[in-house]
């Protein structure tokens, strides 16, 4: 499809609006989705499966067995991308796996360094995630299974937002941030070299905080928010916002996983320049101050904002980089009454969750890796500098998808109930 059209057909699907209408002649495509059990891979497969004539075969690659039943056109393949490229190539060849398009979402989140934030193990993040992609790409080459186009998901850490304030808004043309190792840059270079060598096209996306509902709760903003509300209500406590007024009013761009999948499919099937990169956002500015009352209303419980707090109510943490990613000014600071990681580590909270899980027959009777799950939420709830991505390049491709991020979160709460990760309260 050409991006030079002057008119585009769009449609709505539930809360998702402005979605592209593809021509009926676009049929018989095949895809590989890595990280198929994760938040992005799950919704990518869901989006592709909405059009079984367009996507007639989908290979879902993951280390673990699928957590849900796939439609007939989806074949799960158990594959560890930390294996050697030759082993991966052998598996691909034996199963005759070859696809028109690859959607790469595989990701490993290393444990943070002692006392550090969720993404503090930067060098280890580079090592392990570069290996995931590199092994898979060489496996494709070894199996003579080079696709037409590879879509690689990066993210808003590309702009260094996890390290402090960045230039606002975040534009795709922004220079790389060199104050700390960033695995996105390494993956981007690796993929570019591979595609140049094998005459394959590629495109990368940069979603912000992802909103979705999957059993693997890490790197997902919605699950810790739901747990927080459910436990606070169980304990008879209000829904307290743990950050300060700056966090309360800070503006974000979020990325609903379903909308992210729709956009990723669009890029795969649209004539964008190989090697280009695009922000992938809901196009729905978000603040905690506007969300929190609706959040509390969903759970029918009282809430408490930061309006009446004083400086004495807060702890403060300064990030290590001065200047921060934007290149000037003091380092980023976070002020909070408590972190959600610290909250989740309280014995009363863990006991409450075990009681809730037993009463409602939930999948998980414990809160899992609290640093990974609740550290991700802390990164959003306790950030006091704007995380706002531009959507100009998205629109220039002819994609007009939009979703209200608050509606998306509330919908994901419902989906978590459906998959027995949380109760309906």
N, C-alpha and C positions, 0 to 999 in steps of 0.2 A: 504494500500500500504506500502511496506517496504522501509525504507531509506537505505537499504544495497545494492541496485542495483548498477551496474557499468555502465549502459546505461539508458538514459532517452530520450523520445521523447519530442520535444518542437515545438512551432509554434509562429507565430506573428499575432497580431490583431491590425492593424493600427500602431500607434506609440509605441505600447507595444510589446516587443520582448522577446523571450526565455520563453514563457509561457508553462506550463505543458500540456501534452496530457494525459487525464485520460482514463482508459479502458472503452469500451462501456458497459461492464457488470455492471458498477457502475450506478445504476438507482433506481428510486423510493424513493429518500431521502426527508426528510422534515426538515424545518428550522424555527426557530423564530429569527427575527431580531429586537432588541430594538433600540430606537433612530432612527427609520426608516426615519424620515424627515431630519435628520442631514446629515452632509457631509459624514461621514463614512457609516452610515446606507443606505443612498441613493445609493452609489456606490456598497455596498455589495449586495443589492437587484439586481442592474443592472448586476453584475457579475454572480450571481446565475441564473438569468433569461436567460442568454445566453445558458443555458443547461436545457431546460424544461423537458427532459427525466430523467436527473440526479436529478434535484430538482423539484419534482412534486407538492409540496405544500410549500408555504412560508407565514408565518404569520408576517405581518409588524406592529409592535407595536409602537405607538406614542401618545402623548397627543392630538395633533392637527390632523385635517383631512389631507390626503395626498395632496401634492402640484402638483402632476402629476398623470396621469392615469396609473394604474398598469396592467400588463398582467393578464390573467385569473387565473393563478396558485397562484397569490398573493392575500391574504386576509388582508385588513387593519383592525386592532383592536385598537380602541381608549382606551388607558389605561394610567393612571397617576401612575407612580411607586413610588410616595410619599404617595400613599394610604397605608392603613394597609395591611399586608400580607394576612390576611383573606379575605379582599375585592378582592385582586388580585387573590387569589386562587379561589374564587367564579366565577370571570370573566373567568378565564381559564377553569374551569370545565363546566360552562354553554355553552361555545363555543366549548367545546371538543378540546381544544388546547393542543397538545402534539407533540413534534418534536424530531427527531434524534439529531439535532444539534442546539445549541443556540449561536448566535453572539450578544454579549452585547456591545452596543455603546452608551447607554443612558448617558447623561452628563449634568450637570448644572454648568454654570459659574457665581458665585456670583459677585456682584459689588465689585470693589477694595476698600480698605480702603482709606480714604481721603488722597490725595497726593501720593498714592502708585501706583505701577505698576499693570498690569492687573491681576497677580496672587498673589497679596499681601494679600488677605483674606484667608490665608492658613487654618486656623482652620475651617472656614465656608465651604471651599471646601471639607474638610474631612467629616464634618458632613453630608452635603447634598448628596454628591456622594456615601458615604458609605451607607446611607439610601436607595438610589435608588437601589443599587445592593442587599443589604440585604433584603429589602422588596420583591424584585422580586424572589430571591432564595427561601425564605420561602414560597412565593406564589406557586412556582413550587412544593415544597414539599407538601404543603397543598392540591394541586390538583392532587397529585400522578402523576406528569408530569416530572419526572426526565429524562433528555436527556442522550445520550451516552457521549457527550462531550460539554463543554462550552468554547467558545473563548471569552476572555475578552481583550478589547483594553486598554492598558495603554498609555505610550508615552515617549518622550525623557526627560520630566521633571523628570523621574525616576532617571536621572543622576544629577539632580540639576542644569541643564544648565540655568534655569531661575533665579538662585541665584548667578551666577558668573562662572568663568572658572572651568571646570571639566577636569579630566584626558582625554587625547587624544590618540587614538580614543576611543569612548564610546563603551565598551564591555559589553555584558550581564552579565558577571561574576563580574562586578564592585560592590563593597560594597554599601549598601544603604547610603544615605547622611542624617545625623541626625541633621543638624543645623536648620531645620524647619519641621513642620508637612507636610506630603506628602500623599495625599489620595490614590495614587497608591499603596503604601505599605499596607495601611489599607484594600483596596479592595482585594489585592492579598492574604493577610492572611485570610480574610473572605471567599473568594472563595475556598481556599485550605482546610479550616476546613469543609466547606459544602460538598465538593466533597469527602473528606475522610469519612465523615459520611454516605453519600448516594451512595458510590461506583460509582462515576461519574468521568470521565476524564476531565481535563481542560488544557488549554494552554493560554498564554498571549502574546500580541504583543506590540512593542514599536515603533510606527511610529514617525517621526519628524514632522516638519511643514507640514500640510496637504494641498494639492492642489486639488481643486474641484470647482464645480459650483452648488450651491443650493440657494434657496431664503433666508434661514436662514444664514445670512452673517457672524455671529460671529464664531470665531475660524477657520477662513479661510483666508489664506494669499492672495489669488488671487483677491477677491472682492475689498478690499481697494486699492490694486495696480491699479485696473482698474478705480475705482472712481477717484483716484489721477490723473491719466493721462487724463481722460475725462474732468475733471474740469479745470486742468491746461491749456489744449488746448482751452477750451471754453473761458478762461480768457486771452488767448493770451500769456501765459507764458511758459517757457521751462520746461522740465521734470527734476527738480532739485533733485539730490540725497541729502537727508537731513543729512546723517551721515558723519563721517570723513574718512580719508584714511584707518584706521585700519578696519572700518566696510566695506568699499568698497572692500577690498582685502580679507576679512574673508571668510573661506571655510565652506560650509554647506552641509549636507545631507538633502534632502527634500523627501517627501513621497506623490506621486500622489495617490489620493484616489482610482482610479481604480486599480492601481498596488497593493496597500495595500489590496484591496478586493480580488484580485487574490491570493495573498500570504496567506491571512486569510483562504480562501477556501482550499488551498493546505494543510495548517496545520490541518484543520478539518478532512481531508481525508487521512492523512499520519501517519505512525506509529512513531510519536515522543513521547517522554516520557511525561506522564502526569505531569503537574506542571512546564513544561519547559517554558522559555520566549525567545522571538526572536525580534531583531531589524527588522523593516520593512521599507526599504528605496528604493529609485529609483536606487541606484548604479550609480549615476551621479553627481560627485562633482560640486558644484555650487558656484559662486561668483557674487556679484552684479556688479562688474566691467565688467565681461563678458556679463552679462544679460542686463545691462542698455541700451547699444546701440540698441540691438534687440528689447527691450521693446519700446524705442522711435520710432524705425522704424515701428513697428506694428501700432502705432498711427500717423505716418507721422508727427512727431514734433521734434523740437530741444531738446537737452538734455544738462545737465551740471553736471559734476562730481566734486569731491572734490580736484582735483589736484592743483588748484590755491588758495585754501583757506589758511588762516593763523590761528594761535591759537586764535586770537581775534574774529574770525568768529563763534566760537563754545561756546555753553554752556556745562557744564559737570555735570553728575550725578554719584555718587558713590553708589554701592549697599552696604547693611549693614553688610555683613559677611566677616570677616578677621580672619583666612584664608577662602577662598572660597571653594566650594565643592571639589576641587582637593586635599585639605588638606594642602596647603602651598601657600605662596605669598600674595600679597595685594588683597583687594577686587576688584571685577569687576567694570570697569568704562565705561560709555557711553558718547561720545561727539557728539554733533549734532547742526546743525543750527536751527532746530526746530523739534518737534515731529509731527508725522502724526495726533495724537490726537489733538494737538494744532492747526494744520492746518485745520482739519475738523471742529473745533469750531469757525473758523473765519466767521463772518457774510457774507462776500463776497463769501465764498465757499458755504455756505448753500443756499444763494440766487441763485448762479449759478446752483447748483444741482436741485433746484426746477424748474428753467427755462428749464434745460435739460430734466428732467422727464416729464414736461408738453409737451414739443415739441415732444418727442419720445413715449409718452404713456407708461412710465415705471411702474413697480409694485409699487415702493416706491418713494414718492415725497419728502421724507426727508432722512437724513443719519442715522437715527436710533440711537442706543446706541453707541455713538462715542468711549467711553472708551473700550467697548468690541470689536468693529469691528476694529478700528484703533490702539488700544493698542496691539492687536495681531500682526499687521504689524510692529509696532515699535519694538516689541520684536525680530523680525527677522532683519529688516533693520538696527537697531541701536546696534546690538550685535557685539562686537569686539573680541570675543574669539571663537575658533573653535567648531562647532557643527557637528561633523563627527562621524557617527555610523559605526561600522564594519559590514560586510556582511558575515563573515566566517561561522557562524552558519546557516544562510539562505542557503548558497550553500551546506553545508554538509547534509541538508535534501533532496537535489536534486532539489531545486527550483532555476531557473536561469533567472527569469524575470528581465527585465531592461527597463527603459524609460529615455529619455533625459528630465531632469526637466524643462529646458527652453522651449522645445517643448510642454511639458505638460501645462505649464502656458499659452502659447499662444493659445493652444487648449481650455483651460478653458475660456479665454477671449471670444472666439467664442461661447461657450456654454452659457455664461452669456448674450450675445446678444440674443440667441435663446429663453431664458426664460424671456426676457424683464426685466432683472435687470440692464442692461446698454445698451447704444446705440452703433451702429456701426458708428465710426467716421473716 
